[in-house]
Amino acid sequence: MFNYFGSKYLLAKTYQPPAFDVIVEPFAGSAQYAMYWMRERSDITCIMYDTDPKVIASWNRILAATPDEIMNWSVKIGDPVNDYIDLANYGGGNRVVNARIVSDFRQAKPGWARTRAAVGDRVTIIEGDYTQALDIEATWFIDPPYTDAGHNYAHSMVDYQQLAEWARNRKGQTIVTEAGSADWLPFSHHKTQRTNLGTTRSRELVWYSHPEPSLLDLIG
C-alpha cells in the first residue's frame, strides 16, 4: 500500500497464489503480497502483524479513511514526516516533507484510494511480533528482514533458526522470502531484480512448504 524497504510490490504476483482465503503476513510492512491478492480476489481476508509503531500507524491511517478522504489528503513542504504515508514513494529517511515527497504523494494517492476501496473491511492489523500469530490454517506469507539487509529496518532483531522452525510448523501453505546467500531454510533462487529503489540488484530467494513439481517430477 505504501513504500517500504524490501516491499514485494514488483514480486507479489510471482509467488505461489494463495491456497486459502486467509493470508497471514507476520512481518507486514506494506503487505504487498496480501494487497495484490485482495485486489484480485474478493474472497480473501488478511491478518497482519508488525512490531514497528510507524507501520501500524500507517495502516491505521489508511484503514480509517475512505477512498474519497484519501484523495483529499495533502502534504506541504516543511510538514513533519509522521509515518510511511507521509513519505509516499520517496525512499529517503527525511524527517520533513520536501518537494520530491509532495510530488510522489500526489501521484500515489489514486493507487492508495483504489486499494483501500478494494480491500474494504477485510484487513486486520495487529501490533506485535510473529510469535503472537495464532496458528490457523491459512496462506502464511513470511517476509522477514533479510539477513543481509536487516539493518535497514527499525525493528530487525530476528532469531532466524527459531523463525525457521516456526515457519515449518505453520498450518496450511507457507511462503518464506529471503535474499542473497541466506541458508536458514533450504531456499531456492526465485528472481534477480532491481530493488524497489532501483539502485542495486537483489537475488531473491523463496521457500515453499508445498513446492511446485518440477518438469522432471511431472515427466517421471
C-alpha positions in Angstrom: 0.0 0.0 0.0 2.8 2.4 0.9 6.5 2.5 0.0 8.5 0.4 2.5 12.1 -1.0 2.4 12.0 -4.5 0.9 8.4 -4.4 -0.2 7.2 -7.0 -2.6 5.4 -4.6 -4.9 7.2 -5.9 -8.0 7.3 -9.6 -6.9 3.9 -10.2 -5.3 2.3 -11.9 -8.3 5.4 -14.1 -9.0 5.0 -16.2 -5.9 2.6 -19.1 -5.4 -1.0 -17.8 -5.3 -2.8 -18.2 -2.0 -4.3 -21.7 -1.5 -6.5 -20.4 1.3 -8.9 -17.5 1.7 -7.0 -16.1 4.7 -3.5 -14.6 4.2 -1.3 -14.0 7.3 1.6 -11.6 7.0 3.6 -11.8 10.3 6.1 -9.3 9.1 3.6 -7.0 7.4 5.5 -3.9 6.3 3.3 -2.7 3.3 1.9 -6.2 2.9 2.2 -6.2 -0.9 1.5 -9.9 -1.4 -1.7 -9.7 0.5 -2.7 -6.4 -1.1 -2.1 -7.8 -4.6 -4.3 -10.9 -4.0 -7.0 -8.9 -2.2 -7.3 -6.7 -5.3 -7.5 -9.8 -7.4 -9.9 -11.8 -5.2 -12.8 -10.5 -3.2 -13.0 -13.7 -1.0 -9.6 -13.1 0.7 -9.1 -11.6 4.1 -5.8 -10.7 5.6 -4.3 -10.6 9.1 -1.1 -8.6 9.6 1.4 -8.3 12.4 4.3 -5.8 12.7 6.4 -4.5 15.6 7.2 -1.1 14.1 4.8 1.5 15.5 5.2 3.6 12.3 4.0 0.7 10.2 0.9 0.2 12.5 0.2 4.0 12.4 0.4 4.0 8.6 -2.0 1.1 8.3 -4.4 2.5 10.8 -4.4 5.9 9.0 -5.3 4.2 5.7 -7.9 1.8 7.1 -9.6 4.6 8.9 -10.1 6.6 5.8 -12.5 6.3 2.8 -11.1 6.4 -0.7 -12.5 9.9 -1.1 -10.8 11.1 2.1 -7.5 9.7 0.8 -7.9 11.6 -2.4 -8.3 14.8 -0.3 -5.1 14.2 1.7 -2.2 16.6 1.1 1.3 17.4 2.4 3.3 20.6 2.2 7.0 21.3 2.1 8.2 21.5 5.6 5.5 19.4 7.1 6.7 16.7 9.6 7.0 13.2 8.4 5.0 11.1 10.9 4.6 7.7 9.1 5.3 5.9 5.9 2.3 7.6 4.2 3.9 11.0 4.6 7.0 9.6 2.8 4.8 8.4 -0.1 7.0 6.6 -2.6 10.2 8.5 -1.6 13.0 6.3 -0.4 14.8 8.8 1.7 14.8 9.0 5.5 13.5 12.5 5.7 12.0 14.0 8.9 10.2 16.8 7.0 8.4 16.8 3.6 10.4 18.0 0.6 9.4 18.8 -3.0 10.0 15.3 -4.1 7.7 13.9 -1.5 4.9 16.4 -2.4 5.1 15.2 -6.0 5.2 11.5 -5.0 2.4 11.9 -2.5 0.1 13.4 -5.2 0.9 10.6 -7.6 0.5 7.8 -5.0 -3.0 8.9 -3.8 -5.0 7.3 -6.6 -3.3 3.9 -6.0 -3.9 4.1 -2.3 -7.6 5.0 -2.8 -8.1 2.1 -5.3 -6.5 -0.4 -3.0 -8.5 1.0 0.0 -11.7 0.6 -1.9 -10.8 -2.9 -3.0 -9.9 -4.3 0.5 -12.9 -2.8 2.3 -13.0 -4.2 5.9 -11.1 -7.4 5.1 -7.8 -6.3 6.8 -6.8 -6.8 10.4 -3.6 -5.1 11.6 -2.1 -6.1 15.0 1.0 -4.6 16.7 3.1 -7.5 17.8 5.8 -9.9 16.6 5.3 -13.1 14.6 5.2 -15.4 17.6 1.9 -13.8 18.6 0.1 -15.0 15.5 -2.4 -17.7 16.0 -1.5 -20.9 14.1 -4.6 -21.1 11.9 -4.9 -22.8 8.5 -4.1 -20.1 6.1 -1.6 -18.9 3.5 1.4 -17.6 5.5 3.5 -15.1 3.6 6.6 -14.7 5.8 8.8 -11.8 4.6 11.2 -11.1 7.5 14.1 -8.6 7.5 16.7 -10.2 5.3 19.8 -11.5 7.0 22.0 -9.4 4.6 20.0 -6.2 4.8 18.0 -6.3 8.1 19.8 -3.2 9.4 17.6 -1.1 7.2 14.6 -1.9 9.3 13.8 -0.1 12.6 12.9 -3.4 14.2 15.1 -6.1 12.8 16.2 -8.4 15.6 15.3 -11.9 14.4 16.4 -15.4 15.6 16.4 -17.0 12.2 16.7 -20.6 13.4 13.7 -20.0 15.7 11.9 -18.5 12.8 12.8 -21.4 10.5 11.3 -23.9 13.0 8.2 -21.7 13.4 7.7 -21.4 9.7 8.0 -25.1 9.1 5.2 -25.7 11.6 2.5 -23.4 10.3 -0.8 -24.9 9.2 -1.7 -24.6 5.6 0.5 -23.1 3.0 3.8 -21.2 3.9 5.9 -19.0 1.7 9.1 -17.6 3.1 11.2 -15.0 1.3 14.9 -14.1 1.7 17.8 -12.9 -0.5 21.5 -13.2 -1.2 23.1 -16.3 0.4 20.6 -16.9 3.3 20.6 -20.6 4.3 18.4 -20.8 7.4 15.9 -22.6 5.3 16.6 -24.6 2.1 15.8 -21.7 -0.1 15.6 -21.8 -3.9 16.5 -19.0 -6.3 13.4 -17.0 -7.2 14.4 -14.0 -9.3 17.1 -11.5 -9.6 15.8 -8.0 -9.9 16.4 -4.3 -9.1 15.4 -3.3 -5.6 12.3 -1.2 -5.2 14.5 1.9 -5.1 16.1 0.8 -8.4 19.7 1.4 -7.2 21.0 -2.2 -6.8 20.1 -5.8 -7.9 18.8 -8.3 -5.4 19.0 -12.1 -5.7 15.6 -13.1 -4.3 15.1 -16.5 -2.7 12.0 -18.4 -1.7 11.0 -21.5 0.4 7.6 -23.1 -0.1 6.1 -25.6 2.3 4.4 -27.2 -0.7 6.8 -26.7 -3.6 5.5 -26.8 -7.1 6.5 -30.0 -9.0 9.5 -29.6 -11.4 9.4 -30.6 -15.0 11.4 -33.8 -14.1 8.8 -34.7 -11.5 6.0 -34.3 -14.0 7.8 -36.4 -16.6 8.7 -39.1 -14.1 
